[in-house]
Amino acid sequence: MPSAEKPTIRDIGRELGLAISTVSMALKNDRRISVGTCARVQAKAKELGYVPDPRLASVMSNLKKRKVDRLVAGLAYVAPSREFADLEKHPIYRNYFEGAKERAEQLGYRLENFNMQAEGISGKRLVSILRSRGIEGVVISPIQHVGQELDIDWSKLSAITFGYSVTEVGMNRVAIDQYLAVLRSLEGIARHGYRRIGFVTRGNADGRMQNRWKAALLAFQNDDPTQAGVPIFQGTDREAFLDWFEKHKPDAVLGNGLQWAEYLHEEGLRCPDDYGYATMEFEAQAVQRAGLADPELREQLGLVAGMNQGSRYIGGLAVELLAQDLSLNLKGPSSRPKTTLVEGAWMDGDTLISAK
């Protein structure tokens, strides 16, 4: 029933069980809100006789403008590792940065880039620079060495990182859903008829993600009795990988990067005639393929099937989540760190055919 007083956004939210922010965006047909929710909110607003207050809208517009003016240089993108500074060599990390930069600009921020090792900036010096420039929000890129101490005082900063390589206590993070990514990839390969799918990882990469990859592999093999149960290969050694391949004879390989296909090519095996291949780094394959020495292999791997992580979207989402924390004045390590997971998208390619 309509209220005796002029209805507000809060009244609409209470009627529908929605947050005030959701109602506000739905009334404006914000693209972040589903069409169905927008229609439901607008119908309820009409039923209650809600009319927006133009004076309040004007005040909020001025407040937002002043906030944009104040925070136009308010975010930092920090790369702690020299190894990941060359973004052209790391397309996924480049997409993180470009997505973050684009979203920052959409929200009225300018994203400043800091490469700590390359520029010789210590953690203490970085904090000093950020404070002098009025920067309170920090996006941290992945780092080369898991567990590396960043030596940064977070007490007066809001921060977020990508994935699991940064292990600072209380760090919020956004990442592709690694468990689901592997599971969907294995299912995508299996749809082509492969029944001996081998999953390979570099070094202790899976351990960094709390064994999410291995858990997905085991769940997939357990749920599909037609699968042979090929054990995971973890490592970087060429001969160890070839021994594993010879022993377990997978008919398809899923891994990060293209080096595993390069090892098999050197042994005279052709893709996809002799084995199927898929990558967890679909977005990075063009750069990885360009680095292969053999033109015949580059031709075989013309379009590698695999998991599109949506890294540009993830970069933008990191900034969006960081902006929310800044708006709530949440600074320092979080007592309940948040991990936001994003689903990837399976992409078919030329490296998988129906298994013989």
N, C-alpha and C positions, 0 to 999 in steps of 0.2 A: 504494500500500500504506500502511496506517496506520502512523504512527510509533510506536516503542517508548515514547516519552515522550508525555505528554498533548498532543494536537494543539492548535495555536493558529490564530488568524485568519491569521497569516502563512503557515502550512502550507496552508490552504485557498486562499489567493491564489496561492501558488506552483504548486499543482496545476492551477489554472484559468487562470493567467496574468492575474490581476486584481490591482488595487491593494488594499492593506489597507483603505483607506477605502471602496472599493466593496463589499468583502466585508462589512465592518461594517454598512453601510447595508442591504445585501441581506438580511442575517440579521434585520434589524428591519423588513423589508418597506417600507423608505423609498420614498416616492412618486417620488423622483428616479431610482430604479433600475427598469429594465423588469421586468415580471412574469416574463419568461423567465429573466433573469439571477438574479432572486431565487430562482426554483425551482431553477436549476442550482447556485447556491451552497449552498442549504439541503440539497439532495440530497448534495452532496459533503461537507458538514459531518456529515451523518448517516453517510455511508460511512466517514469517518475517525474517527467517534466523538467529534466535537467537543462539548464541554459548556462553556457560558460560565461564567466564574468570578464568582460573585456579589460576592465581596469587591472585585474589580477594578471591577465595574460600579458599586459604591457609591462607590469612590474617584473614578471618572470623573465620576459624577453631582455629587459635591461640588465637584470642580474646575470643572465647567461652571457650577455655580450661582455659585461665587465669581467666575468670569470674567464672567458676566452682570451680577452686582452691580457689578463694577468698571467695566464698559464700558457701563453703561446710558445714559450720555450721550456715548458715544464716537465718534459720526460727525457730520460736518457736510455740509450741502448748500449749496454756494456758487453764487450767481448773480452773475457778474461784470458783466453788462450790464443797465442800467436798462430797456432796451427790452423785455427778456424777463421783467421782474419781475412784470408783471400776468399771472398764469397763466390767468386766465379768458379772455384774448384769445389764448392760445396753448395749445390743448387738448392737443397732443402733449407739450409741455413740462410741462403740468400733470400729465399721466399719468406722465411720467418721475418727477416728484416724489412723486406719490401711491403709485406702485409701489415707489419706493425707501423711502418711509416705512413702508409696510406690511411689506415684507420685513425692514427693520431691526428693527421691533418683534417679528417672528417669531423673529429671531435673538438677541433680548435687548438690542438697542441702541435708544437714542432718537436720532432724527435732528434736529439743530438747523439751522435755516434762516438763511443769511446772504446779504443782498443788498448787495454791496459798494458799488455806485454810489449806490443809493437811501439807504443808511445812512451813506455817506461813510466807508467803511472802506478804508484802504489795505492793500496786500498785507502790509506789515510789521506793521501793527496786527492784521490778521486772524490771522497766525501767532501773535502774542502772546496773543490771546484764546483760540485753540485750545489752546495749551500750558497756559495757566492753568486751563483746564477739563478737561485731560487728554484732549483729542480728538486722535487720531492718524490717523484716516481721513477722507478728503474726497472727496465726489462733486461734480463740477463740471458745471453746466448748460451748454448751448451758448451761444455768445456772438454778438453782432450783427456785429462786425467781425472777419473772419478775420485771424489773425495778430496780434491785439491782445495786447500783453505784459501778463501778469497780475501780474508783479512779486511773486511769492510764492516764498519759500524752501521747496522741497520736500524738503530733505535729511533732515528728521526726520518726514516725513509719508508715508502711503500715499495715492495719489490715482488716480481714474479719471474719465473724462469720456464724454459721448455724442457719437457722430458724429465729424466731422472739423474743426469750426470752431476748437477749441482746438488749437493747434499747438506747445505746449510740448515741448521735447526730452525723450524718455523717458516720455511720457505713455501710460498704458494706456487703452484705450477699448472701449466696446461700442456696436454700431450695427446697424441693419437692414442686411441684405445688399442694398445699393443696386443692384448689377448684376442680381442675381436678381429684385429687386422690379420693375425696369423690364421685364426680359425676360418675367416672368410676367404683367405688366399688358398688354403688347403682345399676348401670346398670348391673353389673356382677351378683349381687344377683337376680335382676328382671328377668334375662334370665332363671333362674331356676323356674320361675313361682310364686315367692313370690309377694304379692300385699299389704302387711301391714308391710313394712320395718321400723323398729325403729332404729334411730341413737342416740347413747349415747356418751357423752363426760365427761371427768373428770373435775370438777370444772369450772374455767373460761378459759379453754384451748382454746376455740374458740375465745373468746375475744382477746386473745394474738395474734391471727392471723387475726385480723380485720374482724371476723365473716365470714371467707371464707367457713368454713364447713356448717354453717347455710345457707349461700347463695346457696351453691351447692345443699343442701337438698331441698330448696324451688324451685330452678330451675328444679330439677328432678321431684318433685311432680307436678309442673305446666305443664311440658312438657308431662307427662304421665298420662292421665286422668283415667287410670285403677288403679292408686295408691290411697290408702285410705287417705293419708295426715296425717300420725302419727306424732305428734309434737316431736321435739328434747327433749331428757332428758339431763340436765346439772347438774352435781353434783357428789358426791362420797358416799352419804349415802345409805346403803343397803336397808333400809325400804322404803325410798323415791323411789328408783329404782323399787322395787317390787310393790309398789302402782301404779307407772306409767305403769308398765308392765300389771298389772291386769286391769287397767282402759282402756288402748288402745289396748291391746291384739295383739301386733305385731306378725307376723308369722316368722319374721327373725330379728336379731339384728346385727347392725354394730357398733363396738366400738374400742377404744384403749385398748389393753390388753385382758386378759381372765377372769378378776374377775367377769364380768357380767354373764358369763356362770357358774361360780362357785356359784353365788347367786341363779341362777335358778336351778342348780343341787341340792342344799340344800333344795329346795322346791319340789323336786321329779320330775322335768322335765328333759327329756333326749334329747340330741342333736345327730343327726338331726331329730329324730322321732317326737319330739314335737315342735321344732322350729329350724330355721336355724341360723347359726352364722358365722360372718366374722370379721376379724380384720384389723385395719389400720396399724398394726405393724407385718406384715407377717414375717419379718426377725428375730423378737425377740421371736417368739412363742416357740421355743425349750426351752429357758431358763425360760420363763413364765410357760410353761407346767410342767417343772421339779419342780417348786415351788408349784404346786397344791398338797394338802394333800391326796385327794381321788384318788386311782389308777383307779377306774372305770371311773371317769371323764377324767383322763389323756388318757385313752383308747378311750373315745368318741371323744376327741379332738386330734386324731392322726395326722391329717394334716388339719389345719384350713385354710379355704379360706381367701383371703385378698389381701391387697395392698403391693407389694414389693416396698419399697421406693428407692431402689438402693443407700443405704446410703454409701457404699464403694466408688461408683462412685462419689457421692456428695463430699465426703472427698477429693478425688483426684482433683476434679474440683475446690474446694476452693483453693488448693495450686496453681493450674494452673492460676487462676485469680489473686491470690496474686503475683505470679511471674511476670505477665504482668504489674501490678502496679509498682513493684520494677524496672522493666526494663525501665519504663517511669519516674521513680523517683517521683512517686505520694505518698506523705506522708501527714499524718494528716487527720483529719475528712474531708470527701468529701462534697463539696458544693452541689453536685447532687448524693446522694448515689445510688448505683446500687444494685438491687435485681435480681439475676439470678435464674430462676425457672427450675426445672428438672421434667420431666414426670415420674411417677411411672408406674408399670406394674401390672395389675390385675392377680391374681393367683387363679385358682379354687382349691377346696379341698374337704375333706370328710364330712364337716360340713354343706353342702348344698345339698338338694335333691329336686326333683320336688314337689312343694307344693300340698297338697291334696285338 
